[in-house]
Each structure stands twice: as structure tokens, then as C-alpha cells.
């Protein structure tokens, strides 16, 4: 049944092309504008487009940007520990331990901040929006401890 409908639709489109019914369509010969955010539900698209043209984002879209910035901060905390670790592990134990605890605390705090932002985002974003996944903090803390152990 589905194949028959597709076949009929293709035939009708082909007939319309041959009759020139598509020749006067606006935008003919121009590239399609695929800039539209397809994660936005169809019923919200015109409102979001209107806000976007006014350089105003809905709260949930602004929150998404903030989450990305916070995730970048988490990655930077890890990268900073990666960069400092070779030098820090050569220091006396008490100095290393202070560095380790401070680095771990910064990383954990950054992840918890992201998770708080994600919780608020997932409650406020429309159903069609991308769902943000929080960090598994306990697993990440354990991974940090294993990676930067002395």
C-alpha cells in the first residue's frame, strides 16, 4: 500500500514538473535556507524565528549556550590537571595532595554546576528540544582519582 502511494505521488510530481507548475516558485534556482533549527518543534518555529530576528533567544536556548560554556569549563579543569600533573607529581607529598584536592574540587564543582544547569534546562525546554545529559559525577571523580594518582 505504501509503495503504491509513493508511486502515485512521484507520478503526480513528475507530471507537474513536465507541465511547468514548479517553474514560477519563489526561490527557484537559489540554494535552500537550511539555517533553521530543526530541533525546534514546528509549532514554535515562527515564534523562535521572530525572536531570533530581534536578537532575542528564548530562555531555554540561552540556557543551552550557558551549558556549553560550562561544559567547556569542565574540560578546561581536566586539561589543566593533565598539563600540571607531570610537574606536580614530583613535588613533596603534602604539596601534591593540596594540588590534587584543589584540582579535584574544581573539576567536581564544575560538573555539579553543569548538572544544575541541565536540570533547569530539561524542565524548561520544549519537548522537541535536545535533552541534555548530566555528568555522572561519582564516576568522573573516580576517573580523576585514577588518572592523577601518585
Secondary structure, DSSP 8 states (H G I E B T S, - for coil): -HHHHHHHHHHHHHHHHHHTTTTT-TTTTS-----S-TTS-HHHHHHHHHHHHTT---HHHHHHHHHHHHHHHHHHHHHHHHHHHHHHTTS-HHHHHHHHHHHHHHHHHHHHHHHHHHHHHHHHS-TTS-------HHHHHHHHHHHT--
